[in-house]
Amino acid sequence: MLSILGICVVVSPLLLTLTLGLCMLLRIPLRERIISRLTSTAVVSGLLASLAILAVMLISDSRHVAVSAGDWVRLPETAARHAGEPDTVPEHHHTPGRPAEAHFHFTLKFVFDRLSVPFVMMTFVLCGVISAFASRYLHRDEGFPRFFLFFSFFLTGMILSSAAGTIETLFFGWELVGLSSALLVAFFQDRRGPVQNGLRVWSIYRIADAAFLLAALTLHHLSGSGDFAGLAGQGSWPEGDAIISPDSALLVGLLLLFAAAGKSALIPFSGWLPRAMEGPTPSSAVFYGALSVHLGAFLLLRMGPLLEESLLLQVLVVLLGLSTCVFATMAARVQSDIKSSLAFASLIQVSLIVTEIGFGLRYIPLIHIIGHACFRTLQLVRAPSLLKDYNSLINALGDPEAAAAKLGVSAPARETRLYRFAFDRGNLDPLLDEYIVRPVAAALLWSDRMERRWTAWLSGNSRTAGEETAIQPWTDQTMSG
Amino acid sequence: MISELHLPWLEIGILLPLLGAVICGFTRNRLRGHRIALLFAGLTSVCTIGEWIDFGTVQAFEAHDHWDLLQWLTGRSDILVIDELSAPLPALTSLLFLLVLLATLRTKLERFPLSLTLLSLSLTNATLSCHDPWLLIILLSLSILPALFELRQRGQSTRVFAIHMGLFIVLLLAGWALVDRSDGTASASGLSAALLTAAALLRAGVAPVHCWMTDLFEKASFGTALLFLTPMTGAYAVMHLVFPVVPGWAMHSIAVLSLITSLYAAGMAAVQTDARRFFCFLFLSHSSLVLSGLELVNVIGLTGALCVWLSVGLSLTGYGLTIRAVEARIGRIQLNRYYGLAEHTPTLAGLSLITGLSSIGFPGTIGFVGMELLVEGCVEFYPLVGLILVISSALNGISILRAWFRIFTGCRFQTSVSLRSRPAERFSVVVLSLLIIGGGLWPQPGVASRHHAAVELLRLKDRGLFDIDAEPTQPESPAVGPLNTPKNAPATPSQPGTAYAAWQPLATPVTFPATFRSVDNAAQ
């Protein structure tokens, strides 16, 4: 029963993605109403299934329900032994109940526990609300089907990540969330700004994903299977002790922290968050205000037993959270547009959540995530109506800025620099560009010029084709202001 | 005794395109020539897929044709042979040729060499089925000619291509001649190893001798350049001719240089402004990644490398096809501007994204599991190698989306003619997409097949069973292999047939097969 419900939770968004994707690939046009209904059906069926799982868990007092869809990929061990490979696999390699001959397996396993069930339900609720909002917001927009296709990718990625029982499955969903985010930032594809910002988001995600992949495979190697249950011993979340050594936990934890920093826009990757607001308001609300931005914190929560193995790692998590919080607090107060302001306000809460995780709290960050996600979604979907609200307030209360001007209130001169620092978002993006991207790109462009000259010389032609068209490829990635 | 297939698939797969090339050569009408080329490429594709299926039913490590013409002529049954490694390669190659021919627009038929393309298909299929070293060298040399002829026909300078490929042939001939005459002395084997290693580096386009690749992409037609490189006959040649006989230092050199090339090419792809050069570096990064992965000595890593070999061939050919299709509509693509073609060519935009993401091992595509296995295999023994692979993959991912954004988004493309994809192009797109997504969602059959091949290859390496030049240096017991040799075992001096696994610490010797011919056959 629980297996069927668990499969239903995962399969409903997957079917939606496949349906919308195949229709688009085969150029079968779908009407807006059909797309909306398909999305609603997937969301509602997934939500009902997750509610049913919660009910069964509460009735049976079960804290941990594992649903395995079997081995997606499985390489038998016997063959490896024939090849003379040493048995480096530790005793705990095998998942309980797994046949002993499995040497490498990519198990599609989903876990429903006190972390994943609230996260899955929150995802379905917020995605359902946003899909209903978007079906009106994007009515008759030529990108309507495209939006819902990317949205279904996002939903699938979020559900896979939330309910993942192994780190590889989590990585699978993590990547889908990253791609859909980048493509939705670039949703208004006729303009350069969104496209450039989409590429920026994608670049940060790819770098963070590289760290995640290394962490996942290192963990797979160390713990034998990449299974969260195996990693955390027998205890269900948030209990359980990591079975790897503190040094290994530090290594894997650092990689995961790097990945989480990229996904949750922690320092030094905070620059992508306001850029992501170039996308349509529904996607900004659900991705960067509510769900996607919390995925890094979710990862840290899921890997809680690992963090507890290393004090240094916990200290680093707290420091990263606090420094991001201070930075985001300053930036949020001086942004000149509502979506950027909300983005940094969101970052303040995310960094506080990360700090809480670093202090060893588990339930409080989870409640914080849910509360913050719901509140921020509401704020962001109301952002387009802000001017109307603001004018209503001014009509009722008077203009506070005009009142301040009458009193002659102005910022002290010594705060100007701090103001500019905050307004320019700490210059994080220009710093990354100047000190990391530019030197590497310059060296590669020099190599490119040399290669062209060498080839031209070998061809007996002094003209170096294309050299004159070479540009600085990073320049358009830098968003001014 | 080599097992037999049920039909002469291999010979048909070679002779059919050869016949097609002759008929196309005599056909003046280009449109009719195109149809003939499609017919023969399609039939060849069916035959090679049949060969792959038939090989699966034989359940042997290697097999040859049922009515083997070459056996009748030469008395040897081990010339045209497919094994676990090469079984899917002719099928993949034939499919790639068919799709490229299918996606060639009528407007490009005047310039696209149909006859030479079919000749290339025949030579490539022969190369991928050939286990005789000298014949393999001859075929590798001949397969250069179609590309060379095309460059000459187009009035382009052939010097860069000719110099590199000429040097490759000379080095390969000299190196193999020394191996053939080797008396086992260290100097002879050292020289031959150096020559063969240099040849391998040249053909695989390992930096810094990769300029012929960018030159080919810039000067030849995109289709020809694509089909010359994507079957990765260079890697096949390295596996069959070089790895079996070169000592540890040579393998180590190839592996390290491949890895550096993978990272370097990934970086170069990220800064290119010309789409063809961008694609070339992207391909080079992936093919180098495969080459470095093939030298892994653990079964997971080798399985991953073999999977990536297939997925990269499929994905990057599809990706190249989309660039070619866009080029056919708007001319050479510069990546320093935006084109905004998604509105006009949504199908191509979709395929471009799917194939590009598949090549970097994005989840849900055919490349995902292969890349995961490859990095897992590296991380297990050589974390630094795994790190470099992951960075290369991340850079490639950034480059692919950058190119996608430049070509398909960023502005509105104004045109008075329809740029929509043609039915044949759409067919190619759907076939490729289904293969890529189908292979990604249901990867077990493909991975199991490559895993079996990897296990057999490592078993051969362990036991030296297929080594014709050297006595097996390890007992046949499965329990005794290079990887479970004591870690501090003393290194044996290099000798023909004995090599070191490139990523293995040098203290652990590995014996590689000189060819994939079995001892039994050699004795015959």
HADDOCK unambig.tbl for C-alpha pairs under 7 A between the chains (distance, minus, plus):
assign (segid A and resid 25 and name CA) (segid B and resid 347 and name CA) 6.56 0.50 0.50
assign (segid A and resid 72 and name CA) (segid B and resid 444 and name CA) 6.76 0.50 0.50
assign (segid A and resid 73 and name CA) (segid B and resid 443 and name CA) 6.75 0.50 0.50
assign (segid A and resid 73 and name CA) (segid B and resid 444 and name CA) 5.18 0.50 0.50
assign (segid A and resid 75 and name CA) (segid B and resid 448 and name CA) 6.86 0.50 0.50
assign (segid A and resid 79 and name CA) (segid B and resid 455 and name CA) 6.18 0.50 0.50
assign (segid A and resid 80 and name CA) (segid B and resid 299 and name CA) 6.11 0.50 0.50
assign (segid A and resid 80 and name CA) (segid B and resid 455 and name CA) 6.59 0.50 0.50
assign (segid A and resid 82 and name CA) (segid B and resid 459 and name CA) 6.70 0.50 0.50
assign (segid A and resid 82 and name CA) (segid B and resid 478 and name CA) 5.40 0.50 0.50
assign (segid A and resid 83 and name CA) (segid B and resid 455 and name CA) 5.87 0.50 0.50
assign (segid A and resid 83 and name CA) (segid B and resid 458 and name CA) 5.38 0.50 0.50
assign (segid A and resid 83 and name CA) (segid B and resid 459 and name CA) 4.86 0.50 0.50
assign (segid A and resid 83 and name CA) (segid B and resid 462 and name CA) 6.93 0.50 0.50
assign (segid A and resid 84 and name CA) (segid B and resid 478 and name CA) 6.45 0.50 0.50
assign (segid A and resid 84 and name CA) (segid B and resid 479 and name CA) 6.16 0.50 0.50
assign (segid A and resid 84 and name CA) (segid B and resid 480 and name CA) 6.39 0.50 0.50
assign (segid A and resid 84 and name CA) (segid B and resid 481 and name CA) 4.66 0.50 0.50
assign (segid A and resid 84 and name CA) (segid B and resid 482 and name CA) 6.67 0.50 0.50
assign (segid A and resid 84 and name CA) (segid B and resid 483 and name CA) 5.52 0.50 0.50
assign (segid A and resid 84 and name CA) (segid B and resid 484 and name CA) 5.84 0.50 0.50
assign (segid A and resid 85 and name CA) (segid B and resid 298 and name CA) 6.55 0.50 0.50
assign (segid A and resid 85 and name CA) (segid B and resid 483 and name CA) 5.24 0.50 0.50
assign (segid A and resid 85 and name CA) (segid B and resid 484 and name CA) 6.12 0.50 0.50
assign (segid A and resid 86 and name CA) (segid B and resid 483 and name CA) 6.16 0.50 0.50
assign (segid A and resid 86 and name CA) (segid B and resid 484 and name CA) 5.24 0.50 0.50
assign (segid A and resid 172 and name CA) (segid B and resid 363 and name CA) 5.52 0.50 0.50
assign (segid A and resid 175 and name CA) (segid B and resid 363 and name CA) 6.97 0.50 0.50
assign (segid A and resid 189 and name CA) (segid B and resid 409 and name CA) 5.14 0.50 0.50
assign (segid A and resid 189 and name CA) (segid B and resid 410 and name CA) 5.50 0.50 0.50
assign (segid A and resid 190 and name CA) (segid B and resid 340 and name CA) 6.71 0.50 0.50
assign (segid A and resid 190 and name CA) (segid B and resid 409 and name CA) 6.04 0.50 0.50
assign (segid A and resid 190 and name CA) (segid B and resid 410 and name CA) 4.91 0.50 0.50
assign (segid A and resid 190 and name CA) (segid B and resid 411 and name CA) 4.22 0.50 0.50
assign (segid A and resid 190 and name CA) (segid B and resid 412 and name CA) 5.59 0.50 0.50
assign (segid A and resid 191 and name CA) (segid B and resid 410 and name CA) 4.97 0.50 0.50
assign (segid A and resid 191 and name CA) (segid B and resid 411 and name CA) 5.50 0.50 0.50
assign (segid A and resid 192 and name CA) (segid B and resid 410 and name CA) 4.51 0.50 0.50
assign (segid A and resid 192 and name CA) (segid B and resid 411 and name CA) 6.75 0.50 0.50
assign (segid A and resid 195 and name CA) (segid B and resid 405 and name CA) 6.62 0.50 0.50
assign (segid A and resid 195 and name CA) (segid B and resid 410 and name CA) 6.14 0.50 0.50
assign (segid A and resid 199 and name CA) (segid B and resid 401 and name CA) 7.00 0.50 0.50
assign (segid A and resid 199 and name CA) (segid B and resid 402 and name CA) 6.40 0.50 0.50
assign (segid A and resid 202 and name CA) (segid B and resid 398 and name CA) 6.96 0.50 0.50
assign (segid A and resid 203 and name CA) (segid B and resid 398 and name CA) 5.61 0.50 0.50
assign (segid A and resid 206 and name CA) (segid B and resid 394 and name CA) 5.41 0.50 0.50
assign (segid A and resid 207 and name CA) (segid B and resid 394 and name CA) 6.18 0.50 0.50
assign (segid A and resid 210 and name CA) (segid B and resid 390 and name CA) 5.74 0.50 0.50
assign (segid A and resid 210 and name CA) (segid B and resid 391 and name CA) 6.56 0.50 0.50
assign (segid A and resid 210 and name CA) (segid B and resid 394 and name CA) 6.20 0.50 0.50
assign (segid A and resid 217 and name CA) (segid B and resid 376 and name CA) 5.64 0.50 0.50
assign (segid A and resid 218 and name CA) (segid B and resid 379 and name CA) 6.63 0.50 0.50
assign (segid A and resid 221 and name CA) (segid B and resid 380 and name CA) 6.34 0.50 0.50
assign (segid A and resid 441 and name CA) (segid B and resid 271 and name CA) 6.76 0.50 0.50
assign (segid A and resid 444 and name CA) (segid B and resid 267 and name CA) 6.82 0.50 0.50
assign (segid A and resid 444 and name CA) (segid B and resid 268 and name CA) 5.96 0.50 0.50
assign (segid A and resid 445 and name CA) (segid B and resid 271 and name CA) 6.71 0.50 0.50
assign (segid A and resid 451 and name CA) (segid B and resid 211 and name CA) 7.00 0.50 0.50
assign (segid A and resid 455 and name CA) (segid B and resid 160 and name CA) 6.84 0.50 0.50
assign (segid A and resid 455 and name CA) (segid B and resid 211 and name CA) 6.46 0.50 0.50
assign (segid A and resid 458 and name CA) (segid B and resid 159 and name CA) 6.69 0.50 0.50
assign (segid A and resid 458 and name CA) (segid B and resid 160 and name CA) 5.79 0.50 0.50
assign (segid A and resid 459 and name CA) (segid B and resid 157 and name CA) 6.06 0.50 0.50
assign (segid A and resid 459 and name CA) (segid B and resid 159 and name CA) 5.38 0.50 0.50
assign (segid A and resid 459 and name CA) (segid B and resid 160 and name CA) 5.75 0.50 0.50
assign (segid A and resid 470 and name CA) (segid B and resid 273 and name CA) 6.14 0.50 0.50
assign (segid A and resid 471 and name CA) (segid B and resid 336 and name CA) 6.73 0.50 0.50
assign (segid A and resid 473 and name CA) (segid B and resid 271 and name CA) 5.90 0.50 0.50
